[in-house]
Amino acid sequence: MNRNLLAIAGACFIGFSGFTLVMPFLPIYFGQLGMRDPAEIALWSGLSLGVTPGMTALLAPLWGRVADRYGNKFLVLRSLACFIVTMVLFGLVTRPWHVFGLRVLQGFFAGYGALAVAMAAQGASRDRMASAIGTVQTAQRLGPAVGPIIGGVLAVAIGIRASFFVSSLFYLAAFVLVWRWFDEEPGARSAGRGDEAPGLSFASGAAVRQFVLLMGVILALQLVDKCFGPILPLYLQQLGVPAARIAPVAGFLFSAVACAGAVGNMATQRLLHRYAPRLLLRYTALVAGLGLLPFVFGAPVPVLIAASLVFGLAIGVAMTASFTAAGHVIPEASRSTGFGLLTSASLVGLSLSPILSGVLARISIRSVFTAGVITLAVLAATVSYVMRDRVERAAYPSVEET
């Protein structure tokens, strides 16, 4: 594993830890800012969590042009610096709309997590692509595994408001790591104004369809994966969990999903050597749907923990398999452009998920999980009938088919 991959993976781990130190408890924070209606809290939480990746997806083409001139390292440092400042400001807000405004500000500069996946894939050979992507996605999963546990403890010990200042220190550490350790190759930047990035030109119509399908798969997986954020503390409140235990229990459930997802990310390379992506995506989508069913029926907390592990493992495998399969379809000369599109799909899903969760929660909090089950079932059926075996065999000649 090279130094650059370690640097970007380490920064993702630290940054995602800092983010999930506080953001899973945003519904509680809105309550501390004076909001009382659970439906309104869920809506504001969803909007606040979703607006940042939504704006990042819209601005991705602009920042891509900046990256061509100044490099990806510049974009990552720019994003981390913004979070250092805004996390401090989060600890100083006095109104709910202040939180939303800061999330809008973050939207202008965010996106380093999705960018890191693309950077890992671009820097790896095709036979090591799954390993590189899995390493970064594992770091992005382990951060949220650690962050909510620490955040739950800090929420009790020093309060959520003070926890934002601790989060800022995490981002400062990530900034220093990328600044000092990550060495961007000269070829990662444009040599001048006359240099233009190659267009995305596929070898066949089947490859185009496969790529578009996988963009949709990544978007759908993000929609379901991030549906917990705005509503989990409110869901636990409805289940009768004592108020003093809601933050720690929510943090533990977030961490269970994240830890299992990290295991899934790392296991994907080995699984792809045995099974075709179509099979892997079909069955992991179904297993993830089964993992959400206990949430639909309001099972006891120990059952929810076990279900979270199943859900996280399946989603982790499916996400890494999707990025890897798409990476094998993208022509070598167009990898930057192709992974930019995949990043946009990921960000759109990341943006829409908490917003849709907040809207659905106004009807019924459990309907969020019901919608997740339905989405995963449709995804499994779509992959089964649309993904073409002949494209899979070109990229994975040794896998098993059915």
C-alpha distance (Angstrom), angle and dihedral (degrees) to the residues before:
residue distance angle dihedral
M1 . . .
N2 3.81 . .
R3 3.77 127.7 .
N4 3.80 95.2 -108.5
L5 3.80 92.5 54.1
L6 3.80 90.6 48.6
A7 3.80 91.3 48.8
I8 3.80 95.7 50.2
A9 3.81 92.7 41.7
G10 3.81 90.7 49.0
A11 3.79 92.0 49.0
C12 3.81 90.2 50.0
F13 3.79 91.2 50.7
I14 3.80 93.1 50.1
G15 3.80 94.9 41.2
F16 3.79 95.3 46.8
S17 3.82 89.3 46.8
G18 3.79 89.3 54.0
F19 3.80 92.7 47.3
T20 3.81 95.6 49.4
L21 3.78 89.7 44.0
V22 3.80 86.8 81.1
M23 3.82 114.9 2.9
P24 3.85 97.8 74.2
F25 3.81 86.4 60.7
L26 3.80 95.0 51.2
P27 3.85 91.8 111.6
I28 3.81 89.1 57.2
Y29 3.80 90.3 46.8
F30 3.81 91.3 53.1
G31 3.80 87.3 53.6
Q32 3.79 89.7 53.4
L33 3.80 88.6 51.4
G34 3.80 90.5 60.3
M35 3.82 106.2 -87.8
R36 3.81 115.3 133.5
D37 3.83 109.3 169.7
P38 3.86 109.2 90.8
A39 3.82 91.4 -150.0
E40 3.81 91.4 53.6
I41 3.80 91.1 46.3
A42 3.80 91.0 51.5
L43 3.82 91.3 49.1
W44 3.80 94.7 48.5
S45 3.81 91.0 44.7
G46 3.79 91.3 51.5
L47 3.79 93.4 47.5
S48 3.80 92.5 46.7
L49 3.79 93.9 48.4
G50 3.80 93.9 43.4
V51 3.79 102.8 44.2
T52 3.81 95.4 69.8
P53 3.83 99.4 57.1
G54 3.80 89.5 38.5
M55 3.79 91.8 58.2
T56 3.79 90.6 42.5
A57 3.81 90.5 55.6
L58 3.81 90.9 50.7
L59 3.81 92.2 48.7
A60 3.83 95.3 42.8
P61 3.85 94.7 99.4
L62 3.81 91.0 52.3
W63 3.79 93.3 48.7
G64 3.81 89.0 45.7
R65 3.80 88.9 61.5
V66 3.80 89.3 48.6
A67 3.81 89.4 50.9
D68 3.81 90.5 53.1
R69 3.78 89.1 59.4
Y70 3.81 103.8 32.9
G71 3.81 104.4 21.5
N72 3.81 136.1 -114.5
K73 3.81 92.9 -83.4
F74 3.79 89.6 64.7
L75 3.81 91.1 53.2
V76 3.81 93.1 49.5
L77 3.82 92.7 48.5
R78 3.81 90.4 47.0
S79 3.80 90.5 52.9
L80 3.80 95.1 46.8
A81 3.82 92.0 48.1
C82 3.81 89.9 54.1
F83 3.80 91.4 52.8
I84 3.81 92.0 49.4
V85 3.80 89.9 59.1
T86 3.80 100.1 37.4
M87 3.80 94.8 49.2
V88 3.79 88.5 58.6
L89 3.81 89.4 50.1
F90 3.83 90.9 50.5
G91 3.79 87.5 62.4
L92 3.80 90.5 55.8
V93 3.83 101.5 48.3
T94 3.80 122.0 118.6
R95 3.83 103.2 -176.3
P96 3.84 133.4 50.8
W97 3.80 91.7 -122.2
H98 3.82 89.0 58.3
V99 3.82 87.9 64.0
F100 3.79 91.7 50.5
G101 3.81 91.1 47.2
L102 3.80 92.3 53.1
R103 3.79 90.6 49.2
V104 3.82 88.1 53.5
L105 3.81 88.7 52.1
Q106 3.79 90.2 50.3
G107 3.80 88.4 52.8
F108 3.80 90.5 67.3
F109 3.79 91.6 59.1
A110 3.83 108.3 22.1
G111 3.81 130.2 100.0
Y112 3.78 103.5 90.5
G113 3.82 91.8 127.5
A114 3.80 96.0 59.4
L115 3.81 90.2 38.4
A116 3.80 89.8 55.6
V117 3.82 91.4 58.6
A118 3.79 90.5 52.5
M119 3.82 91.3 47.2
A120 3.81 90.9 51.4
A121 3.81 92.2 50.3
Q122 3.79 93.8 46.1
G123 3.80 91.8 51.6
A124 3.83 95.1 50.6
S125 3.78 132.9 78.9
R126 3.81 116.0 -115.5
D127 3.80 93.6 -103.1
R128 3.82 90.9 52.2
M129 3.80 97.4 40.3
A130 3.82 96.1 100.4
S131 3.79 90.4 49.6
A132 3.83 93.5 50.1
I133 3.80 93.7 45.8
G134 3.80 90.7 44.3
T135 3.81 91.5 51.8
V136 3.81 93.6 54.4
Q137 3.80 93.5 41.4
T138 3.81 89.4 49.0
A139 3.79 89.3 54.6
Q140 3.80 88.7 48.8
R141 3.81 89.3 51.8
L142 3.79 97.5 43.7
G143 3.80 91.1 51.8
P144 3.82 91.4 60.1
A145 3.81 88.0 43.7
V146 3.79 91.3 59.8
G147 3.80 100.6 31.1
P148 3.83 101.2 63.6
I149 3.80 92.6 47.3
I150 3.81 91.5 52.2
G151 3.79 89.8 41.0
G152 3.80 92.6 51.4
V153 3.79 90.3 53.0
L154 3.81 92.6 45.1
A155 3.83 91.4 47.7
V156 3.80 88.2 61.0
A157 3.82 97.1 36.9
I158 3.83 103.5 43.0
G159 3.82 104.8 1.0
I160 3.80 131.9 -106.2
R161 3.81 93.2 -86.5
A162 3.81 93.2 59.6
S163 3.83 90.1 43.3
F164 3.81 89.1 69.2
F165 3.81 88.9 65.2
V166 3.81 90.0 53.5
S167 3.81 88.6 49.8
S168 3.81 89.6 55.4
L169 3.82 89.8 56.6
F170 3.80 89.8 54.2
Y171 3.79 90.5 55.5
L172 3.80 90.3 48.0
A173 3.82 89.5 56.2
A174 3.82 90.9 49.3
F175 3.82 90.3 49.9
V176 3.80 92.1 53.2
L177 3.81 91.6 47.7
V178 3.82 94.4 54.3
W179 3.80 93.1 40.3
R180 3.80 94.5 52.1
W181 3.82 103.6 31.1
F182 3.79 109.2 31.0
D183 3.83 113.5 86.2
E184 3.78 111.9 -169.7
E185 3.78 115.6 -146.8
P186 3.81 114.5 -118.3
G187 3.81 89.9 -123.0
A188 3.79 90.2 63.0
R189 3.80 89.5 76.3
S190 3.74 131.3 61.0
A191 3.74 113.4 -102.6
G192 3.78 92.3 -139.4
R193 3.73 147.0 -35.8
G194 3.77 92.7 -66.9
D195 3.79 93.2 60.5
E196 3.78 113.6 93.2
A197 3.78 127.6 -171.5
P198 3.81 112.2 -110.9
G199 3.77 117.3 -103.3
L200 3.77 122.9 -113.8
S201 3.81 105.6 -98.3
F202 3.81 118.4 168.3
A203 3.78 124.5 -154.6
S204 3.82 94.7 -130.1
G205 3.78 144.0 8.8
A206 3.81 89.7 -111.0
A207 3.81 90.0 59.7
V208 3.82 90.4 50.7
R209 3.81 91.4 52.1
Q210 3.80 91.5 47.2
F211 3.81 91.8 50.6
V212 3.81 93.5 48.2
L213 3.81 90.4 47.2
L214 3.81 91.4 51.8
M215 3.80 90.9 49.2
G216 3.81 86.7 56.3
V217 3.81 91.6 46.6
I218 3.82 91.5 52.5
L219 3.81 91.0 48.5
A220 3.83 92.3 49.0
L221 3.81 93.2 47.0
Q222 3.80 90.5 52.0
L223 3.79 90.5 48.8
V224 3.80 91.1 57.2
D225 3.80 98.2 34.8
K226 3.80 94.5 56.7
C227 3.81 97.9 39.9
F228 3.82 92.1 100.4
G229 3.80 97.0 65.7
P230 3.82 105.2 82.5
I231 3.79 98.6 34.0
L232 3.82 113.2 31.3
P233 3.84 96.7 92.5
L234 3.82 89.5 46.6
Y235 3.81 90.5 47.3
L236 3.81 91.2 52.9
Q237 3.79 89.4 48.7
Q238 3.81 89.3 55.3
L239 3.81 89.9 50.5
G240 3.80 89.2 58.5
V241 3.80 99.7 -107.2
P242 3.84 107.7 160.7
A243 3.81 113.5 -101.6
A244 3.80 93.1 -118.1
R245 3.81 90.9 55.9
I246 3.79 99.9 44.6
A247 3.82 96.7 88.1
P248 3.84 95.6 46.9
V249 3.84 93.2 43.9
A250 3.82 92.0 46.9
G251 3.79 89.7 48.4
F252 3.80 91.1 50.7
L253 3.82 92.3 50.6
F254 3.81 91.9 48.6
S255 3.80 88.7 49.8
A256 3.81 92.7 48.6
V257 3.81 90.8 55.3
A258 3.79 91.4 45.7
C259 3.82 96.2 47.9
A260 3.78 92.7 48.0
G261 3.81 89.8 46.6
A262 3.80 90.4 53.6
V263 3.80 90.5 53.6
G264 3.80 88.6 50.0
N265 3.81 92.3 50.1
M266 3.80 92.1 53.6
A267 3.81 94.4 43.4
T268 3.80 94.3 53.7
Q269 3.80 98.3 83.8
R270 3.80 91.4 56.6
L271 3.79 92.3 44.9
L272 3.81 92.2 50.5
H273 3.80 89.5 58.0
R274 3.81 88.8 59.8
Y275 3.79 105.7 32.2
A276 3.79 134.8 38.9
P277 3.82 116.3 -112.5
R278 3.81 90.0 -115.3
L279 3.79 91.6 59.8
L280 3.79 93.3 41.4
L281 3.79 94.0 50.1
R282 3.81 93.5 44.4
Y283 3.79 95.5 53.2
T284 3.79 98.2 37.5
A285 3.82 89.7 52.9
L286 3.81 89.9 52.6
V287 3.82 92.9 46.4
A288 3.81 91.2 48.8
G289 3.81 88.8 52.2
L290 3.80 90.1 52.8
G291 3.80 88.3 51.2
L292 3.82 90.2 58.8
L293 3.81 95.8 50.5
P294 3.84 95.9 83.6
F295 3.81 88.0 56.5
V296 3.80 89.7 52.9
F297 3.82 91.3 54.3
G298 3.82 97.1 40.8
A299 3.80 98.3 -115.9
P300 3.84 122.2 -172.5
V301 3.81 117.6 -81.7
P302 3.86 95.8 -102.6
V303 3.82 89.4 55.0
L304 3.81 90.0 47.6
I305 3.80 89.8 54.1
A306 3.81 91.6 53.4
A307 3.81 90.7 45.3
S308 3.82 90.1 50.5
L309 3.81 90.1 55.8
V310 3.81 91.5 51.7
F311 3.80 92.5 46.2
G312 3.80 94.4 46.9
L313 3.81 94.4 48.1
A314 3.80 93.0 51.0
I315 3.81 94.5 45.2
G316 3.81 91.2 48.2
V317 3.80 92.8 54.6
A318 3.80 93.0 43.7
M319 3.81 94.5 50.3
T320 3.80 96.3 49.7
A321 3.81 91.6 42.6
S322 3.82 90.2 52.5
F323 3.81 94.6 51.5
T324 3.81 91.5 44.2
A325 3.81 94.7 48.4
A326 3.81 90.3 48.5
G327 3.80 90.1 48.2
H328 3.80 90.5 56.9
V329 3.80 90.9 52.4
I330 3.83 95.5 49.7
P331 3.83 113.2 91.6
E332 3.80 113.8 -111.9
A333 3.81 93.2 -117.4
S334 3.81 92.5 51.8
R335 3.80 102.0 45.9
S336 3.79 95.3 116.4
T337 3.81 92.9 51.8
G338 3.81 93.2 43.0
F339 3.77 95.2 50.0
G340 3.79 89.0 45.9
L341 3.81 88.4 60.6
L342 3.81 91.2 47.1
T343 3.80 88.8 50.5
S344 3.81 90.3 52.5
A345 3.83 90.7 51.4
S346 3.80 89.8 50.4
L347 3.80 92.0 49.2
V348 3.81 93.3 48.0
G349 3.81 89.5 53.8
L350 3.79 90.5 45.5
S351 3.80 89.6 52.0
L352 3.80 99.6 44.3
S353 3.81 96.5 44.0
P354 3.82 100.7 71.1
I355 3.81 91.4 37.6
L356 3.81 92.7 53.1
S357 3.80 90.1 43.1
G358 3.78 90.7 53.7
V359 3.81 91.8 48.9
L360 3.82 93.8 46.7
A361 3.81 90.6 46.8
R362 3.81 89.1 62.9
I363 3.82 85.8 65.6
S364 3.81 98.9 36.3
I365 3.78 130.9 -27.5
R366 3.80 91.3 -141.2
S367 3.80 89.8 55.1
V368 3.81 87.6 72.6
F369 3.80 90.4 65.6
T370 3.80 92.1 41.6
A371 3.80 89.4 55.3
G372 3.82 88.8 49.8
V373 3.82 92.2 54.2
I374 3.81 91.4 49.5
T375 3.82 92.1 47.5
L376 3.81 92.2 52.0
A377 3.81 92.5 47.5
V378 3.81 91.1 51.8
L379 3.80 89.8 46.3
A380 3.81 92.1 53.1
A381 3.81 91.5 50.0
T382 3.81 92.8 46.6
V383 3.80 93.5 50.5
S384 3.81 91.1 47.6
Y385 3.79 94.3 54.0
V386 3.80 103.9 30.5
M387 3.80 107.8 37.2
R388 3.80 107.9 90.4
D389 3.81 121.1 -131.7
R390 3.78 94.8 -149.0
V391 3.80 91.1 61.5
E392 3.80 90.0 49.0
R393 3.79 92.4 51.7
A394 3.79 90.9 52.9
A395 3.78 91.4 56.8
Y396 3.81 99.1 32.2
P397 3.81 107.6 28.9
S398 3.81 94.5 169.9
V399 3.81 101.3 50.0
E400 3.76 125.3 112.5
E401 3.81 119.0 -108.2
T402 3.79 133.4 -162.7
